[in-house]
Amino acid sequence: MGPHQSAHGNHAGDFPVLFSNDGYAKMCFFTNKFTPSEAIGHSVIIHRNPDDYRTQPAGDSGKRLACGVITEA
Ligand SMILES: [Zn+2]
């Protein structure tokens, strides 16, 4: 379980799959689960494999490759 006791696949932080090229990635998406200001101070983790949005607890997304804290630009 996670935020608001929902299963993985429905968490506010279950982001779309991130694609990268030569070590660089950029992503933009729309959500009605939080506002940009609510994300500040939270962390983000990038996993090695795509998220299947079903397997608990982390979508069978593999090793954690990187993490960081979301800050205001
Ligand atoms: Zn989740």
N, CA, C, O and the ligand as a Tripos MOL2 file, in Angstrom:
@<TRIPOS>MOLECULE
protein
  293   291    74     0     0
PROTEIN
NO_CHARGES

@<TRIPOS>ATOM
      1 N           0.8440   -1.1910    0.0000 N.3       1 MET1
      2 CA          0.0000    0.0000    0.0000 C.3       1 MET1
      3 C           0.8790    1.2410    0.0000 C.2       1 MET1
      4 O           2.1020    1.1470    0.1030 O.2       1 MET1
      5 N           0.2610    2.3760   -0.1140 N.am      2 GLY2
      6 CA          1.0270    3.6120   -0.1740 C.3       2 GLY2
      7 C           0.1390    4.7700    0.1880 C.2       2 GLY2
      8 O          -0.7760    4.6410    1.0010 O.2       2 GLY2
      9 N           0.4150    5.9050   -0.4210 N.am      3 PRO3
     10 CA         -0.3720    7.0980   -0.0920 C.3       3 PRO3
     11 C          -1.8640    6.8230   -0.2480 C.2       3 PRO3
     12 O          -2.2940    6.2520   -1.2510 O.2       3 PRO3
     13 N          -2.6320    7.2220    0.7190 N.am      4 HIS4
     14 CA         -4.0930    7.0840    0.7110 C.3       4 HIS4
     15 C          -4.5310    5.6210    0.6520 C.2       4 HIS4
     16 O          -5.6610    5.3360    0.2560 O.2       4 HIS4
     17 N          -3.6680    4.7040    1.0320 N.am      5 GLN5
     18 CA         -4.0090    3.2830    1.1270 C.3       5 GLN5
     19 C          -4.4810    2.6730   -0.1860 C.2       5 GLN5
     20 O          -5.2620    1.7210   -0.1750 O.2       5 GLN5
     21 N          -4.0320    3.1910   -1.2900 N.am      6 SER6
     22 CA         -4.3940    2.6030   -2.5770 C.3       6 SER6
     23 C          -3.2840    1.6560   -3.0220 C.2       6 SER6
     24 O          -2.1570    1.7320   -2.5330 O.2       6 SER6
     25 N          -3.6140    0.7640   -3.9550 N.am      7 ALA7
     26 CA         -2.6310   -0.1890   -4.4500 C.3       7 ALA7
     27 C          -1.7410    0.4700   -5.4940 C.2       7 ALA7
     28 O          -2.1030    1.4830   -6.0940 O.2       7 ALA7
     29 N          -0.5740   -0.1240   -5.6970 N.am      8 HIS8
     30 CA          0.3130    0.4060   -6.7120 C.3       8 HIS8
     31 C          -0.3800    0.3830   -8.0660 C.2       8 HIS8
     32 O          -1.0950   -0.5600   -8.4040 O.2       8 HIS8
     33 N          -0.1520    1.4390   -8.8260 N.am      9 GLY9
     34 CA         -0.8310    1.6400  -10.0920 C.3       9 GLY9
     35 C          -1.7790    2.8260   -9.9780 C.2       9 GLY9
     36 O          -2.1160    3.4770  -10.9670 O.2       9 GLY9
     37 N          -2.2060    3.0930   -8.7250 N.am     10 ASN10
     38 CA         -3.1100    4.2230   -8.4670 C.3      10 ASN10
     39 C          -2.5190    5.2660   -7.5360 C.2      10 ASN10
     40 O          -3.2090    6.2160   -7.1660 O.2      10 ASN10
     41 N          -1.2530    5.1140   -7.1460 N.am     11 HIS11
     42 CA         -0.6250    6.0960   -6.2660 C.3      11 HIS11
     43 C          -0.4320    7.4200   -7.0090 C.2      11 HIS11
     44 O          -0.2310    7.4430   -8.2230 O.2      11 HIS11
     45 N          -0.4950    8.4960   -6.2700 N.am     12 ALA12
     46 CA         -0.2620    9.8050   -6.8850 C.3      12 ALA12
     47 C           1.1190    9.8620   -7.5360 C.2      12 ALA12
     48 O           1.3130   10.5690   -8.5240 O.2      12 ALA12
     49 N           2.0650    9.1270   -6.9860 N.am     13 GLY13
     50 CA          3.4260    9.1690   -7.5000 C.3      13 GLY13
     51 C           3.7540    8.0880   -8.5210 C.2      13 GLY13
     52 O           4.9210    7.9100   -8.8700 O.2      13 GLY13
     53 N           2.7760    7.3820   -8.9940 N.am     14 ASP14
     54 CA          3.0200    6.3880  -10.0420 C.3      14 ASP14
     55 C           3.0390    7.1090  -11.3860 C.2      14 ASP14
     56 O           2.0070    7.2780  -12.0350 O.2      14 ASP14
     57 N           4.2210    7.5230  -11.7790 N.am     15 PHE15
     58 CA          4.3780    8.3600  -12.9730 C.3      15 PHE15
     59 C           4.3920    7.5190  -14.2450 C.2      15 PHE15
     60 O           4.5950    6.3060  -14.1910 O.2      15 PHE15
     61 N           4.1760    8.1700  -15.3980 N.am     16 PRO16
     62 CA          4.3250    7.4620  -16.6740 C.3      16 PRO16
     63 C           5.7650    6.9630  -16.8420 C.2      16 PRO16
     64 O           6.6750    7.4090  -16.1440 O.2      16 PRO16
     65 N           5.9470    6.0470  -17.7640 N.am     17 VAL17
     66 CA          7.2890    5.5060  -18.0220 C.3      17 VAL17
     67 C           8.1810    6.6140  -18.5780 C.2      17 VAL17
     68 O           7.7750    7.3940  -19.4390 O.2      17 VAL17
     69 N           9.3990    6.6570  -18.0620 N.am     18 LEU18
     70 CA         10.3900    7.6590  -18.4650 C.3      18 LEU18
     71 C          11.3290    7.0490  -19.5070 C.2      18 LEU18
     72 O          11.9190    5.9930  -19.2770 O.2      18 LEU18
     73 N          11.4600    7.7150  -20.6400 N.am     19 PHE19
     74 CA         12.3830    7.2490  -21.6700 C.3      19 PHE19
     75 C          13.6470    8.1000  -21.6190 C.2      19 PHE19
     76 O          13.5950    9.2970  -21.3370 O.2      19 PHE19
     77 N          14.7820    7.4630  -21.8960 N.am     20 SER20
     78 CA         16.0380    8.1990  -21.8590 C.3      20 SER20
     79 C          16.8420    7.9340  -23.1220 C.2      20 SER20
     80 O          16.6080    6.9620  -23.8400 O.2      20 SER20
     81 N          17.7900    8.8190  -23.3720 N.am     21 ASN21
     82 CA         18.6770    8.6830  -24.5140 C.3      21 ASN21
     83 C          20.0640    9.1130  -24.0770 C.2      21 ASN21
     84 O          20.2790   10.2650  -23.7000 O.2      21 ASN21
     85 N          20.9990    8.1850  -24.1290 N.am     22 ASP22
     86 CA         22.3840    8.4860  -23.7900 C.3      22 ASP22
     87 C          22.5070    9.0950  -22.3880 C.2      22 ASP22
     88 O          23.3270    9.9840  -22.1570 O.2      22 ASP22
     89 N          21.6930    8.6130  -21.4720 N.am     23 GLY23
     90 CA         21.7930    9.0620  -20.0880 C.3      23 GLY23
     91 C          20.9710   10.2880  -19.7420 C.2      23 GLY23
     92 O          20.9700   10.7230  -18.5900 O.2      23 GLY23
     93 N          20.2740   10.8530  -20.7130 N.am     24 TYR24
     94 CA         19.4660   12.0430  -20.4530 C.3      24 TYR24
     95 C          17.9880   11.7200  -20.6380 C.2      24 TYR24
     96 O          17.6150   10.9250  -21.5010 O.2      24 TYR24
     97 N          17.1620   12.3460  -19.8210 N.am     25 ALA25
     98 CA         15.7270   12.1320  -19.9270 C.3      25 ALA25
     99 C          14.9990   13.4040  -19.5180 C.2      25 ALA25
    100 O          15.4680   14.1760  -18.6810 O.2      25 ALA25
    101 N          13.8570   13.5950  -20.1260 N.am     26 LYS26
    102 CA         12.9990   14.7300  -19.7770 C.3      26 LYS26
    103 C          11.5720   14.2530  -19.9520 C.2      26 LYS26
    104 O          11.2580   13.5680  -20.9260 O.2      26 LYS26
    105 N          10.7050   14.6100  -19.0170 N.am     27 MET27
    106 CA          9.3360   14.1340  -19.1010 C.3      27 MET27
    107 C           8.3690   15.2300  -18.6860 C.2      27 MET27
    108 O           8.6680   16.0350  -17.8040 O.2      27 MET27
    109 N           7.2170   15.2540  -19.3230 N.am     28 CYS28
    110 CA          6.1380   16.1750  -18.9990 C.3      28 CYS28
    111 C           4.8510   15.3650  -18.9910 C.2      28 CYS28
    112 O           4.6160   14.5850  -19.9140 O.2      28 CYS28
    113 N           4.0170   15.5270  -17.9790 N.am     29 PHE29
    114 CA          2.7460   14.8120  -17.9630 C.3      29 PHE29
    115 C           1.7270   15.6070  -17.1670 C.2      29 PHE29
    116 O           2.0700   16.4900  -16.3810 O.2      29 PHE29
    117 N           0.4790   15.2730  -17.3920 N.am     30 PHE30
    118 CA         -0.6160   15.9170  -16.6780 C.3      30 PHE30
    119 C          -1.1800   14.9420  -15.6480 C.2      30 PHE30
    120 O          -1.2780   13.7440  -15.9120 O.2      30 PHE30
    121 N          -1.5520   15.4560  -14.4690 N.am     31 THR31
    122 CA         -2.1880   14.6330  -13.4410 C.3      31 THR31
    123 C          -3.1840   15.4870  -12.6680 C.2      31 THR31
    124 O          -3.0150   16.6990  -12.5350 O.2      31 THR31
    125 N          -4.2220   14.8340  -12.1630 N.am     32 ASN32
    126 CA         -5.1460   15.5370  -11.2710 C.3      32 ASN32
    127 C          -4.9800   15.0370   -9.8390 C.2      32 ASN32
    128 O          -5.8210   15.2980   -8.9780 O.2      32 ASN32
    129 N          -3.8730   14.3070   -9.5900 N.am     33 LYS33
    130 CA         -3.6510   13.7240   -8.2630 C.3      33 LYS33
    131 C          -2.8780   14.6330   -7.3240 C.2      33 LYS33
    132 O          -2.9160   14.4240   -6.1120 O.2      33 LYS33
    133 N          -2.1770   15.6330   -7.8430 N.am     34 PHE34
    134 CA         -1.4710   16.6050   -7.0100 C.3      34 PHE34
    135 C          -1.1510   17.8290   -7.8630 C.2      34 PHE34
    136 O          -1.2020   17.7860   -9.0920 O.2      34 PHE34
    137 N          -0.8220   18.9130   -7.1780 N.am     35 THR35
    138 CA         -0.3970   20.1250   -7.8760 C.3      35 THR35
    139 C           1.1280   20.2010   -7.8260 C.2      35 THR35
    140 O           1.7430   19.5630   -6.9710 O.2      35 THR35
    141 N           1.7450   20.9620   -8.7160 N.am     36 PRO36
    142 CA          3.2110   21.0740   -8.6810 C.3      36 PRO36
    143 C           3.7380   21.5030   -7.3070 C.2      36 PRO36
    144 O           4.7570   20.9830   -6.8530 O.2      36 PRO36
    145 N           3.0670   22.4330   -6.6480 N.am     37 SER37
    146 CA          3.5670   22.9050   -5.3510 C.3      37 SER37
    147 C           3.4950   21.8180   -4.2830 C.2      37 SER37
    148 O           4.2950   21.8190   -3.3480 O.2      37 SER37
    149 N           2.5490   20.8920   -4.4110 N.am     38 GLU38
    150 CA          2.4460   19.7910   -3.4410 C.3      38 GLU38
    151 C           3.5830   18.7840   -3.5970 C.2      38 GLU38
    152 O           3.8780   18.0330   -2.6670 O.2      38 GLU38
    153 N           4.2210   18.7660   -4.7680 N.am     39 ALA39
    154 CA          5.3160   17.8080   -5.0120 C.3      39 ALA39
    155 C           6.6410   18.2790   -4.4300 C.2      39 ALA39
    156 O           7.5470   17.4740   -4.2120 O.2      39 ALA39
    157 N           6.7550   19.5710   -4.1790 N.am     40 ILE40
    158 CA          8.0220   20.1180   -3.6870 C.3      40 ILE40
    159 C           8.3580   19.5250   -2.3250 C.2      40 ILE40
    160 O           7.5220   19.4790   -1.4230 O.2      40 ILE40
    161 N           9.5900   19.0770   -2.2010 N.am     41 GLY41
    162 CA         10.0500   18.4780   -0.9540 C.3      41 GLY41
    163 C           9.8870   16.9690   -0.9170 C.2      41 GLY41
    164 O          10.4320   16.3080   -0.0330 O.2      41 GLY41
    165 N           9.1430   16.4170   -1.8650 N.am     42 HIS42
    166 CA          9.0120   14.9640   -1.9540 C.3      42 HIS42
    167 C          10.1640   14.4140   -2.7840 C.2      42 HIS42
    168 O          10.8650   15.1690   -3.4580 O.2      42 HIS42
    169 N          10.3550   13.1220   -2.7350 N.am     43 SER43
    170 CA         11.4510   12.5050   -3.4780 C.3      43 SER43
    171 C          10.9150   11.7850   -4.7080 C.2      43 SER43
    172 O           9.7300   11.4610   -4.7930 O.2      43 SER43
    173 N          11.8030   11.5480   -5.6450 N.am     44 VAL44
    174 CA         11.4810   10.7890   -6.8440 C.3      44 VAL44
    175 C          12.5440    9.7010   -7.0070 C.2      44 VAL44
    176 O          13.7330    9.9460   -6.8030 O.2      44 VAL44
    177 N          12.1040    8.5110   -7.3730 N.am     45 ILE45
    178 CA         13.0210    7.3950   -7.5820 C.3      45 ILE45
    179 C          12.8350    6.8750   -8.9970 C.2      45 ILE45
    180 O          11.7080    6.6560   -9.4410 O.2      45 ILE45
    181 N          13.9300    6.6800   -9.6980 N.am     46 ILE46
    182 CA         13.8880    6.1190  -11.0550 C.3      46 ILE46
    183 C          14.3470    4.6710  -10.9850 C.2      46 ILE46
    184 O          15.4370    4.3640  -10.5030 O.2      46 ILE46
    185 N          13.4740    3.7800  -11.4860 N.am     47 HIS47
    186 CA         13.7890    2.3610  -11.5270 C.3      47 HIS47
    187 C          14.3110    1.9720  -12.9060 C.2      47 HIS47
    188 O          14.1290    2.6940  -13.8860 O.2      47 HIS47
    189 N          14.9590    0.8230  -12.9550 N.am     48 ARG48
    190 CA         15.5980    0.3850  -14.1890 C.3      48 ARG48
    191 C          14.6020   -0.0220  -15.2840 C.2      48 ARG48
    192 O          14.8250    0.2590  -16.4620 O.2      48 ARG48
    193 N          13.5210   -0.6740  -14.9020 N.am     49 ASN49
    194 CA         12.5990   -1.2530  -15.8880 C.3      49 ASN49
    195 C          11.2640   -0.5200  -15.8990 C.2      49 ASN49
    196 O          10.9370    0.1940  -14.9510 O.2      49 ASN49
    197 N          10.4860   -0.6950  -16.9760 N.am     50 PRO50
    198 CA          9.1590   -0.0840  -17.0250 C.3      50 PRO50
    199 C           8.2460   -0.6260  -15.9230 C.2      50 PRO50
    200 O           8.3570   -1.7810  -15.5110 O.2      50 PRO50
    201 N           7.3630    0.2200  -15.4690 N.am     51 ASP51
    202 CA          6.3750   -0.1190  -14.4540 C.3      51 ASP51
    203 C           5.1940   -0.8160  -15.1430 C.2      51 ASP51
    204 O           4.6650   -0.3050  -16.1300 O.2      51 ASP51
    205 N           4.7800   -1.9830  -14.6250 N.am     52 ASP52
    206 CA          3.6080   -2.6450  -15.2240 C.3      52 ASP52
    207 C           2.2970   -2.1510  -14.5960 C.2      52 ASP52
    208 O           1.2160   -2.5480  -15.0320 O.2      52 ASP52
    209 N           2.3880   -1.2890  -13.5760 N.am     53 TYR53
    210 CA          1.2390   -0.6720  -12.8990 C.3      53 TYR53
    211 C           0.3040   -1.6890  -12.2530 C.2      53 TYR53
    212 O          -0.8280   -1.3520  -11.9050 O.2      53 TYR53
    213 N           0.7610   -2.9280  -12.0900 N.am     54 ARG54
    214 CA         -0.0770   -3.9590  -11.4610 C.3      54 ARG54
    215 C           0.6410   -4.6460  -10.3090 C.2      54 ARG54
    216 O           0.0940   -4.7640   -9.2120 O.2      54 ARG54
    217 N           1.8790   -5.1040  -10.5600 N.am     55 THR55
    218 CA          2.6050   -5.8640   -9.5550 C.3      55 THR55
    219 C           2.8720   -4.9990   -8.3300 C.2      55 THR55
    220 O           3.2730   -3.8410   -8.4500 O.2      55 THR55
    221 N           2.6430   -5.5830   -7.1350 N.am     56 GLN56
    222 CA          2.8870   -4.8610   -5.8820 C.3      56 GLN56
    223 C           4.2890   -5.2150   -5.3610 C.2      56 GLN56
    224 O           4.7270   -6.3500   -5.5470 O.2      56 GLN56
    225 N           4.9930   -4.2980   -4.7260 N.am     57 PRO57
    226 CA          4.5440   -2.9330   -4.4510 C.3      57 PRO57
    227 C           5.0560   -1.9010   -5.4500 C.2      57 PRO57
    228 O           4.7110   -0.7250   -5.3350 O.2      57 PRO57
    229 N           5.8670   -2.3010   -6.4250 N.am     58 ALA58
    230 CA          6.5100   -1.2820   -7.2710 C.3      58 ALA58
    231 C           6.4700   -1.6000   -8.7560 C.2      58 ALA58
    232 O           7.3580   -1.1800   -9.4980 O.2      58 ALA58
    233 N           5.4450   -2.3420   -9.2100 N.am     59 GLY59
    234 CA          5.2500   -2.5340  -10.6390 C.3      59 GLY59
    235 C           6.3120   -3.3660  -11.3340 C.2      59 GLY59
    236 O           6.4990   -3.2550  -12.5450 O.2      59 GLY59
    237 N           7.0200   -4.2120  -10.5590 N.am     60 ASP60
    238 CA          8.0640   -5.0620  -11.1450 C.3      60 ASP60
    239 C           9.0510   -4.2150  -11.9460 C.2      60 ASP60
    240 O           9.4940   -4.6110  -13.0240 O.2      60 ASP60
    241 N           9.3870   -3.0540  -11.4090 N.am     61 SER61
    242 CA         10.1990   -2.0880  -12.1570 C.3      61 SER61
    243 C          11.7000   -2.2250  -11.9240 C.2      61 SER61
    244 O          12.4790   -1.4150  -12.4260 O.2      61 SER61
    245 N          12.1040   -3.2220  -11.1830 N.am     62 GLY62
    246 CA         13.5270   -3.5210  -11.0930 C.3      62 GLY62
    247 C          14.3080   -2.6440  -10.1270 C.2      62 GLY62
    248 O          13.7530   -1.9680   -9.2610 O.2      62 GLY62
    249 N          15.6270   -2.6880  -10.3170 N.am     63 LYS63
    250 CA         16.5310   -1.9760   -9.4130 C.3      63 LYS63
    251 C          16.2590   -0.4790   -9.4060 C.2      63 LYS63
    252 O          15.7890    0.0950  -10.3890 O.2      63 LYS63
    253 N          16.5670    0.1310   -8.2760 N.am     64 ARG64
    254 CA         16.5010    1.5820   -8.1860 C.3      64 ARG64
    255 C          17.8070    2.1530   -8.7210 C.2      64 ARG64
    256 O          18.8790    1.8160   -8.2190 O.2      64 ARG64
    257 N          17.7330    3.0140   -9.7350 N.am     65 LEU65
    258 CA         18.9300    3.5610  -10.3590 C.3      65 LEU65
    259 C          19.3320    4.9130   -9.7960 C.2      65 LEU65
    260 O          20.5200    5.2160   -9.6790 O.2      65 LEU65
    261 N          18.3310    5.7320   -9.4450 N.am     66 ALA66
    262 CA         18.6340    7.0860   -9.0080 C.3      66 ALA66
    263 C          17.4880    7.6270   -8.1730 C.2      66 ALA66
    264 O          16.3510    7.1690   -8.2900 O.2      66 ALA66
    265 N          17.7910    8.5970   -7.3330 N.am     67 CYS67
    266 CA         16.7380    9.2670   -6.5860 C.3      67 CYS67
    267 C          17.1140   10.7190   -6.3850 C.2      67 CYS67
    268 O          18.2750   11.0990   -6.5350 O.2      67 CYS67
    269 N          16.1280   11.5230   -6.0470 N.am     68 GLY68
    270 CA         16.3850   12.9320   -5.8140 C.3      68 GLY68
    271 C          15.2120   13.5770   -5.1250 C.2      68 GLY68
    272 O          14.1490   12.9740   -4.9840 O.2      68 GLY68
    273 N          15.4080   14.8010   -4.6970 N.am     69 VAL69
    274 CA         14.3570   15.5680   -4.0430 C.3      69 VAL69
    275 C          13.8410   16.6130   -5.0120 C.2      69 VAL69
    276 O          14.6260   17.2660   -5.6990 O.2      69 VAL69
    277 N          12.5300   16.7760   -5.0730 N.am     70 ILE70
    278 CA         11.9000   17.7440   -5.9550 C.3      70 ILE70
    279 C          11.9880   19.1230   -5.3070 C.2      70 ILE70
    280 O          11.5470   19.3240   -4.1760 O.2      70 ILE70
    281 N          12.5670   20.0650   -6.0440 N.am     71 THR71
    282 CA         12.7180   21.4220   -5.5320 C.3      71 THR71
    283 C          12.0530   22.4120   -6.4870 C.2      71 THR71
    284 O          11.7580   22.0880   -7.6380 O.2      71 THR71
    285 N          11.8280   23.6050   -5.9910 N.am     72 GLU72
    286 CA         11.2250   24.6410   -6.8210 C.3      72 GLU72
    287 C          12.2980   25.2090   -7.7540 C.2      72 GLU72
    288 O          13.4220   25.4690   -7.3250 O.2      72 GLU72
    289 N          11.9540   25.3980   -9.0190 N.am     73 ALA73
    290 CA         12.9440   25.9080  -10.0000 C.3      73 ALA73
    291 C          13.2070   27.3860   -9.7830 C.2      73 ALA73
    292 O          14.0040   27.9840  -10.5060 O.2      73 ALA73
    293 ZN          2.8050    2.9060   -6.6260 Zn       74 ZN74
@<TRIPOS>BOND
     1     1     2 1
     2     2     3 1
     3     3     4 2
     4     3     5 am
     5     5     6 1
     6     6     7 1
     7     7     8 2
     8     7     9 am
     9     9    10 1
    10    10    11 1
    11    11    12 2
    12    11    13 am
    13    13    14 1
    14    14    15 1
    15    15    16 2
    16    15    17 am
    17    17    18 1
    18    18    19 1
    19    19    20 2
    20    19    21 am
    21    21    22 1
    22    22    23 1
    23    23    24 2
    24    23    25 am
    25    25    26 1
    26    26    27 1
    27    27    28 2
    28    27    29 am
    29    29    30 1
    30    30    31 1
    31    31    32 2
    32    31    33 am
    33    33    34 1
    34    34    35 1
    35    35    36 2
    36    35    37 am
    37    37    38 1
    38    38    39 1
    39    39    40 2
    40    39    41 am
    41    41    42 1
    42    42    43 1
    43    43    44 2
    44    43    45 am
    45    45    46 1
    46    46    47 1
    47    47    48 2
    48    47    49 am
    49    49    50 1
    50    50    51 1
    51    51    52 2
    52    51    53 am
    53    53    54 1
    54    54    55 1
    55    55    56 2
    56    55    57 am
    57    57    58 1
    58    58    59 1
    59    59    60 2
    60    59    61 am
    61    61    62 1
    62    62    63 1
    63    63    64 2
    64    63    65 am
    65    65    66 1
    66    66    67 1
    67    67    68 2
    68    67    69 am
    69    69    70 1
    70    70    71 1
    71    71    72 2
    72    71    73 am
    73    73    74 1
    74    74    75 1
    75    75    76 2
    76    75    77 am
    77    77    78 1
    78    78    79 1
    79    79    80 2
    80    79    81 am
    81    81    82 1
    82    82    83 1
    83    83    84 2
    84    83    85 am
    85    85    86 1
    86    86    87 1
    87    87    88 2
    88    87    89 am
    89    89    90 1
    90    90    91 1
    91    91    92 2
    92    91    93 am
    93    93    94 1
    94    94    95 1
    95    95    96 2
    96    95    97 am
    97    97    98 1
    98    98    99 1
    99    99   100 2
   100    99   101 am
   101   101   102 1
   102   102   103 1
   103   103   104 2
   104   103   105 am
   105   105   106 1
   106   106   107 1
   107   107   108 2
   108   107   109 am
   109   109   110 1
   110   110   111 1
   111   111   112 2
   112   111   113 am
   113   113   114 1
   114   114   115 1
   115   115   116 2
   116   115   117 am
   117   117   118 1
   118   118   119 1
   119   119   120 2
   120   119   121 am
   121   121   122 1
   122   122   123 1
   123   123   124 2
   124   123   125 am
   125   125   126 1
   126   126   127 1
   127   127   128 2
   128   127   129 am
   129   129   130 1
   130   130   131 1
   131   131   132 2
   132   131   133 am
   133   133   134 1
   134   134   135 1
   135   135   136 2
   136   135   137 am
   137   137   138 1
   138   138   139 1
   139   139   140 2
   140   139   141 am
   141   141   142 1
   142   142   143 1
   143   143   144 2
   144   143   145 am
   145   145   146 1
   146   146   147 1
   147   147   148 2
   148   147   149 am
   149   149   150 1
   150   150   151 1
   151   151   152 2
   152   151   153 am
   153   153   154 1
   154   154   155 1
   155   155   156 2
   156   155   157 am
   157   157   158 1
   158   158   159 1
   159   159   160 2
   160   159   161 am
   161   161   162 1
   162   162   163 1
   163   163   164 2
   164   163   165 am
   165   165   166 1
   166   166   167 1
   167   167   168 2
   168   167   169 am
   169   169   170 1
   170   170   171 1
   171   171   172 2
   172   171   173 am
   173   173   174 1
   174   174   175 1
   175   175   176 2
   176   175   177 am
   177   177   178 1
   178   178   179 1
   179   179   180 2
   180   179   181 am
   181   181   182 1
   182   182   183 1
   183   183   184 2
   184   183   185 am
   185   185   186 1
   186   186   187 1
   187   187   188 2
   188   187   189 am
   189   189   190 1
   190   190   191 1
   191   191   192 2
   192   191   193 am
   193   193   194 1
   194   194   195 1
   195   195   196 2
   196   195   197 am
   197   197   198 1
   198   198   199 1
   199   199   200 2
   200   199   201 am
   201   201   202 1
   202   202   203 1
   203   203   204 2
   204   203   205 am
   205   205   206 1
   206   206   207 1
   207   207   208 2
   208   207   209 am
   209   209   210 1
   210   210   211 1
   211   211   212 2
   212   211   213 am
   213   213   214 1
   214   214   215 1
   215   215   216 2
   216   215   217 am
   217   217   218 1
   218   218   219 1
   219   219   220 2
   220   219   221 am
   221   221   222 1
   222   222   223 1
   223   223   224 2
   224   223   225 am
   225   225   226 1
   226   226   227 1
   227   227   228 2
   228   227   229 am
   229   229   230 1
   230   230   231 1
   231   231   232 2
   232   231   233 am
   233   233   234 1
   234   234   235 1
   235   235   236 2
   236   235   237 am
   237   237   238 1
   238   238   239 1
   239   239   240 2
   240   239   241 am
   241   241   242 1
   242   242   243 1
   243   243   244 2
   244   243   245 am
   245   245   246 1
   246   246   247 1
   247   247   248 2
   248   247   249 am
   249   249   250 1
   250   250   251 1
   251   251   252 2
   252   251   253 am
   253   253   254 1
   254   254   255 1
   255   255   256 2
   256   255   257 am
   257   257   258 1
   258   258   259 1
   259   259   260 2
   260   259   261 am
   261   261   262 1
   262   262   263 1
   263   263   264 2
   264   263   265 am
   265   265   266 1
   266   266   267 1
   267   267   268 2
   268   267   269 am
   269   269   270 1
   270   270   271 1
   271   271   272 2
   272   271   273 am
   273   273   274 1
   274   274   275 1
   275   275   276 2
   276   275   277 am
   277   277   278 1
   278   278   279 1
   279   279   280 2
   280   279   281 am
   281   281   282 1
   282   282   283 1
   283   283   284 2
   284   283   285 am
   285   285   286 1
   286   286   287 1
   287   287   288 2
   288   287   289 am
   289   289   290 1
   290   290   291 1
   291   291   292 2
@<TRIPOS>SUBSTRUCTURE
     1 MET1         2 RESIDUE 1 A MET
     2 GLY2         6 RESIDUE 1 A GLY
     3 PRO3        10 RESIDUE 1 A PRO
     4 HIS4        14 RESIDUE 1 A HIS
     5 GLN5        18 RESIDUE 1 A GLN
     6 SER6        22 RESIDUE 1 A SER
     7 ALA7        26 RESIDUE 1 A ALA
     8 HIS8        30 RESIDUE 1 A HIS
     9 GLY9        34 RESIDUE 1 A GLY
    10 ASN10       38 RESIDUE 1 A ASN
    11 HIS11       42 RESIDUE 1 A HIS
    12 ALA12       46 RESIDUE 1 A ALA
    13 GLY13       50 RESIDUE 1 A GLY
    14 ASP14       54 RESIDUE 1 A ASP
    15 PHE15       58 RESIDUE 1 A PHE
    16 PRO16       62 RESIDUE 1 A PRO
    17 VAL17       66 RESIDUE 1 A VAL
    18 LEU18       70 RESIDUE 1 A LEU
    19 PHE19       74 RESIDUE 1 A PHE
    20 SER20       78 RESIDUE 1 A SER
    21 ASN21       82 RESIDUE 1 A ASN
    22 ASP22       86 RESIDUE 1 A ASP
    23 GLY23       90 RESIDUE 1 A GLY
    24 TYR24       94 RESIDUE 1 A TYR
    25 ALA25       98 RESIDUE 1 A ALA
    26 LYS26      102 RESIDUE 1 A LYS
    27 MET27      106 RESIDUE 1 A MET
    28 CYS28      110 RESIDUE 1 A CYS
    29 PHE29      114 RESIDUE 1 A PHE
    30 PHE30      118 RESIDUE 1 A PHE
    31 THR31      122 RESIDUE 1 A THR
    32 ASN32      126 RESIDUE 1 A ASN
    33 LYS33      130 RESIDUE 1 A LYS
    34 PHE34      134 RESIDUE 1 A PHE
    35 THR35      138 RESIDUE 1 A THR
    36 PRO36      142 RESIDUE 1 A PRO
    37 SER37      146 RESIDUE 1 A SER
    38 GLU38      150 RESIDUE 1 A GLU
    39 ALA39      154 RESIDUE 1 A ALA
    40 ILE40      158 RESIDUE 1 A ILE
    41 GLY41      162 RESIDUE 1 A GLY
    42 HIS42      166 RESIDUE 1 A HIS
    43 SER43      170 RESIDUE 1 A SER
    44 VAL44      174 RESIDUE 1 A VAL
    45 ILE45      178 RESIDUE 1 A ILE
    46 ILE46      182 RESIDUE 1 A ILE
    47 HIS47      186 RESIDUE 1 A HIS
    48 ARG48      190 RESIDUE 1 A ARG
    49 ASN49      194 RESIDUE 1 A ASN
    50 PRO50      198 RESIDUE 1 A PRO
    51 ASP51      202 RESIDUE 1 A ASP
    52 ASP52      206 RESIDUE 1 A ASP
    53 TYR53      210 RESIDUE 1 A TYR
    54 ARG54      214 RESIDUE 1 A ARG
    55 THR55      218 RESIDUE 1 A THR
    56 GLN56      222 RESIDUE 1 A GLN
    57 PRO57      226 RESIDUE 1 A PRO
    58 ALA58      230 RESIDUE 1 A ALA
    59 GLY59      234 RESIDUE 1 A GLY
    60 ASP60      238 RESIDUE 1 A ASP
    61 SER61      242 RESIDUE 1 A SER
    62 GLY62      246 RESIDUE 1 A GLY
    63 LYS63      250 RESIDUE 1 A LYS
    64 ARG64      254 RESIDUE 1 A ARG
    65 LEU65      258 RESIDUE 1 A LEU
    66 ALA66      262 RESIDUE 1 A ALA
    67 CYS67      266 RESIDUE 1 A CYS
    68 GLY68      270 RESIDUE 1 A GLY
    69 VAL69      274 RESIDUE 1 A VAL
    70 ILE70      278 RESIDUE 1 A ILE
    71 THR71      282 RESIDUE 1 A THR
    72 GLU72      286 RESIDUE 1 A GLU
    73 ALA73      290 RESIDUE 1 A ALA
    74 ZN74       293 GROUP 0 **** ****
